[in-house]
Amino acid sequence: TKRKVSNVLPWSIKAEEAFVKIKDELVRMPTLHTQNISRPFWLYTDASATAIGACLAQHDDVGKELPIAFFSKKLTPTQMKWSTIEREAFCVLEALKKVDT
């Protein structure tokens, strides 16, 4: 026979505050902007042990950063064995391929 499992989730004030903060952050998700070919581009990249990601951005007239595109990709088991510098370089190459299209 199955034991009854309580459906009650312990919920503290700290948990509620964290939940509200997450909801607020989701509402303020970044809006993607159209590229302005006359402005410099900024490409931010990062590679972890399991995935790579990048953000292409530009700055407006007052210096506010405007995201243009985001990219992420899970690494294959073989790629996960690469050294850190190899994963970082691969991330830059993959990001450049994505933003070139």
C-alpha positions in Angstrom: 0.0 0.0 0.0 1.1 3.5 -0.6 1.7 5.8 2.3 -0.2 9.1 2.2 2.1 12.0 1.3 1.3 15.4 2.6 0.4 17.9 -0.1 1.4 20.7 2.3 4.4 22.6 1.1 6.3 24.4 3.9 6.3 28.1 3.0 8.1 30.6 5.0 8.2 34.4 4.8 11.6 34.1 3.1 10.3 31.7 0.5 7.4 34.1 -0.2 9.8 37.0 -0.6 11.9 35.0 -3.0 8.8 33.9 -5.0 7.6 37.5 -5.4 11.1 38.6 -6.4 11.2 35.9 -9.2 7.7 37.0 -10.4 8.9 40.7 -10.5 12.0 39.7 -12.5 10.0 37.7 -15.0 7.7 40.7 -15.6 10.8 42.8 -16.4 12.3 40.4 -18.9 14.4 42.2 -21.5 12.9 43.4 -24.7 14.9 42.6 -27.8 15.8 45.7 -29.9 16.5 46.2 -33.6 20.2 46.6 -34.4 21.5 50.0 -35.4 24.2 49.3 -38.0 25.9 52.7 -37.2 26.6 51.8 -33.5 29.2 49.4 -32.2 28.1 45.9 -31.2 29.0 44.1 -27.9 29.1 40.3 -27.8 29.1 38.7 -24.4 29.8 35.0 -24.2 30.2 32.4 -21.5 30.8 28.7 -21.5 30.2 26.3 -18.6 31.0 22.7 -18.2 27.7 21.7 -19.9 26.5 24.6 -22.1 27.4 27.9 -23.9 25.5 31.2 -24.1 25.8 34.6 -25.6 24.2 38.0 -25.8 24.5 40.5 -28.6 23.9 44.1 -27.5 24.3 47.8 -28.4 24.2 51.0 -26.3 21.7 53.8 -26.9 22.4 57.5 -26.8 22.5 57.6 -23.0 24.7 54.5 -22.6 21.9 52.1 -21.7 22.6 48.5 -23.0 20.0 47.2 -25.4 19.9 43.4 -26.0 19.5 42.5 -29.7 19.8 38.7 -29.4 20.4 35.8 -27.0 21.8 32.4 -27.8 22.4 29.3 -25.8 23.2 25.7 -26.6 23.8 22.5 -24.6 27.2 20.9 -25.2 27.6 17.3 -26.4 29.3 14.8 -24.1 32.5 15.1 -26.2 32.4 19.0 -26.1 32.0 18.8 -22.3 35.5 17.1 -22.1 37.1 20.1 -23.9 39.3 22.4 -21.9 37.9 25.7 -20.6 39.6 27.8 -23.3 38.3 25.4 -26.0 34.7 25.7 -24.8 35.0 29.5 -24.5 36.5 29.8 -28.1 33.7 27.4 -29.4 31.2 29.7 -27.7 32.5 32.7 -29.5 32.5 30.9 -32.9 28.9 29.6 -32.4 27.7 33.0 -31.3 29.2 34.7 -34.3 27.6 32.1 -36.6 24.2 32.8 -35.0 24.4 36.6 -35.2 25.7 36.5 -38.8 22.3 35.1 -39.9 
